[in-house]
Amino acid sequence: STTHSQETPEELEDQGIHEGTIRLSIGTEHIDDILADLQRGFDAVRKAGLA
């Protein structure tokens, strides 16, 4: 994400942001909808052999 692009790897590590960390920006949907969307995405990644 560009929000952390100017920070050093050490600064990111200190903040708990690691290579491979996924940032989510979630709106006001119902939690069940959010979880279902995430599950579909994870399933697609697995199906594509990317996980």
TORPA-4810 file (N, C-alpha, C, O; in nm, 3 decimals):
<nodes>
NODE_1_0.083_-0.118_0.000_0.000_0.000_0.000_0.087_0.124_0.000_0.195_0.125_0.059_S
NODE_2_0.042_0.226_-0.065_0.120_0.349_-0.070_0.120_0.423_0.063_0.201_0.514_0.083_T
NODE_3_0.033_0.386_0.154_0.030_0.456_0.283_0.156_0.429_0.365_0.188_0.507_0.455_T
NODE_4_0.226_0.322_0.336_0.347_0.288_0.410_0.470_0.285_0.320_0.575_0.234_0.361_H
NODE_5_0.459_0.337_0.200_0.567_0.323_0.102_0.693_0.401_0.138_0.800_0.369_0.087_S
NODE_6_0.682_0.501_0.223_0.800_0.581_0.256_0.868_0.535_0.385_0.965_0.596_0.429_Q
NODE_7_0.818_0.430_0.444_0.877_0.380_0.568_0.978_0.271_0.536_0.964_0.197_0.438_E
NODE_8_1.079_0.261_0.619_1.183_0.160_0.599_1.129_0.023_0.637_1.030_0.013_0.710_T
NODE_9_1.192_-0.083_0.589_1.150_-0.218_0.630_1.152_-0.235_0.782_1.067_-0.305_0.837_P
NODE_10_1.247_-0.173_0.848_1.255_-0.183_0.994_1.136_-0.115_1.061_1.079_-0.167_1.157_E
NODE_11_1.097_0.002_1.009_0.981_0.073_1.064_0.854_-0.008_1.044_0.769_-0.017_1.133_E
NODE_12_0.841_-0.067_0.926_0.723_-0.149_0.899_0.719_-0.269_0.993_0.614_-0.301_1.048_L
NODE_13_0.833_-0.334_1.011_0.841_-0.449_1.101_0.802_-0.410_1.243_0.730_-0.483_1.311_E
NODE_14_0.849_-0.294_1.288_0.815_-0.246_1.422_0.665_-0.225_1.439_0.613_-0.234_1.550_D
NODE_15_0.596_-0.196_1.329_0.451_-0.173_1.332_0.372_-0.301_1.310_0.248_-0.299_1.310_Q
NODE_16_0.443_-0.413_1.291_0.375_-0.540_1.268_0.330_-0.558_1.125_0.245_-0.642_1.096_G
NODE_17_0.388_-0.480_1.035_0.353_-0.489_0.893_0.465_-0.567_0.825_0.578_-0.520_0.815_I
NODE_18_0.433_-0.686_0.778_0.531_-0.776_0.720_0.507_-0.790_0.570_0.398_-0.762_0.520_H
NODE_19_0.610_-0.835_0.499_0.591_-0.866_0.357_0.483_-0.973_0.350_0.492_-1.074_0.419_E
NODE_20_0.385_-0.952_0.269_0.273_-1.045_0.260_0.153_-1.006_0.344_0.048_-1.071_0.338_G
NODE_21_0.166_-0.900_0.424_0.052_-0.851_0.501_-0.052_-0.797_0.404_-0.020_-0.726_0.309_T
NODE_22_-0.176_-0.830_0.429_-0.286_-0.782_0.346_-0.363_-0.676_0.423_-0.406_-0.699_0.536_I
NODE_23_-0.379_-0.561_0.362_-0.455_-0.452_0.425_-0.598_-0.455_0.372_-0.620_-0.460_0.251_R
NODE_24_-0.693_-0.451_0.462_-0.834_-0.450_0.423_-0.897_-0.318_0.465_-0.877_-0.270_0.576_L
NODE_25_-0.972_-0.262_0.375_-1.052_-0.144_0.405_-1.197_-0.186_0.391_-1.247_-0.205_0.280_S
NODE_26_-1.264_-0.200_0.503_-1.398_-0.258_0.504_-1.500_-0.150_0.537_-1.481_-0.069_0.628_I
NODE_27_-1.608_-0.151_0.461_-1.714_-0.053_0.481_-1.814_-0.097_0.585_-1.778_-0.159_0.685_G
NODE_28_-1.938_-0.067_0.562_-2.043_-0.091_0.661_-2.133_-0.209_0.625_-2.247_-0.216_0.669_T
NODE_29_-2.081_-0.300_0.544_-2.159_-0.418_0.511_-2.178_-0.505_0.635_-2.106_-0.492_0.733_E
NODE_30_-2.275_-0.592_0.628_-2.296_-0.689_0.735_-2.175_-0.783_0.740_-2.120_-0.817_0.636_H
NODE_31_-2.136_-0.824_0.859_-2.017_-0.907_0.876_-2.026_-1.037_0.795_-1.925_-1.085_0.744_I
NODE_32_-2.145_-1.094_0.783_-2.160_-1.217_0.705_-2.126_-1.194_0.558_-2.067_-1.281_0.495_D
NODE_33_-2.163_-1.079_0.504_-2.130_-1.046_0.365_-1.979_-1.028_0.348_-1.922_-1.075_0.250_D
NODE_34_-1.917_-0.962_0.443_-1.772_-0.941_0.437_-1.699_-1.074_0.442_-1.609_-1.100_0.362_I
NODE_35_-1.738_-1.160_0.535_-1.673_-1.291_0.548_-1.694_-1.376_0.423_-1.602_-1.446_0.380_L
NODE_36_-1.812_-1.371_0.365_-1.839_-1.447_0.243_-1.753_-1.395_0.128_-1.700_-1.475_0.050_A
NODE_37_-1.739_-1.264_0.116_-1.654_-1.207_0.011_-1.509_-1.251_0.029_-1.443_-1.289_-0.067_D
NODE_38_-1.460_-1.245_0.152_-1.323_-1.288_0.178_-1.305_-1.436_0.146_-1.205_-1.475_0.085_L
NODE_39_-1.400_-1.518_0.185_-1.390_-1.662_0.159_-1.387_-1.690_0.009_-1.309_-1.774_-0.036_Q
NODE_40_-1.470_-1.621_-0.069_-1.468_-1.639_-0.215_-1.332_-1.601_-0.271_-1.279_-1.669_-0.359_R
NODE_41_-1.276_-1.493_-0.222_-1.144_-1.451_-0.269_-1.036_-1.553_-0.235_-0.954_-1.587_-0.320_G
NODE_42_-1.036_-1.601_-0.110_-0.937_-1.701_-0.069_-0.954_-1.830_-0.150_-0.856_-1.892_-0.189_F
NODE_43_-1.078_-1.871_-0.174_-1.104_-1.991_-0.254_-1.050_-1.974_-0.396_-0.992_-2.068_-0.451_D
NODE_44_-1.068_-1.857_-0.454_-1.018_-1.831_-0.590_-0.866_-1.836_-0.594_-0.808_-1.887_-0.690_A
NODE_45_-0.801_-1.783_-0.492_-0.655_-1.787_-0.486_-0.607_-1.932_-0.477_-0.513_-1.971_-0.547_V
NODE_46_-0.671_-2.011_-0.391_-0.632_-2.152_-0.379_-0.655_-2.226_-0.510_-0.570_-2.304_-0.554_R
NODE_47_-0.769_-2.202_-0.573_-0.802_-2.270_-0.699_-0.700_-2.236_-0.807_-0.667_-2.321_-0.890_K
NODE_48_-0.651_-2.113_-0.807_-0.552_-2.071_-0.906_-0.412_-2.120_-0.871_-0.318_-2.099_-0.947_A
NODE_49_-0.397_-2.185_-0.755_-0.267_-2.236_-0.714_-0.172_-2.129_-0.666_-0.050_-2.146_-0.673_G
NODE_50_-0.226_-2.020_-0.616_-0.142_-1.909_-0.572_-0.120_-1.908_-0.421_-0.049_-1.822_-0.369_L
NODE_51_-0.180_-2.003_-0.351_-0.165_-2.006_-0.205_-0.092_-2.131_-0.163_-0.069_-2.152_-0.043_A
</nodes>
